[in-house]
Amino acid sequence: MTWWEVEQMVGYIADLEQAMDDWSLSGSQMRHEQRAVDTLKDKIQRSLDQGGETDRKAFLVQLADRVEVLRQQLAERLKRDLPDRR
């Protein structure tokens, strides 16, 4: 994974964190974001498994922690979103 990809992920995660803070996502949007966050989690984990630079690895660990918090928040909010589920 390149630094550019990591920077793109950071921007996406920051935007999603802001949307979650603002409660601006509908149930269907949250389900979509949940799938995207799961994909990010897997990509970060693959990169961590490959090893590499120590500073990048430390940054990816922090990023993985942020992604996990988002996953938990999305899962919790989607539990409450029963009327919109299909």
Secondary structure, 3 states (H helix, E strand, C coil): CCHHHHHHHHHHHHHHHHHHHHCCCCHHHHHHHHHHHHHHHHHHHHHHHHCCCHHHHHHHHHHHHHHHHHHHHHHHHHHCCHHHCC
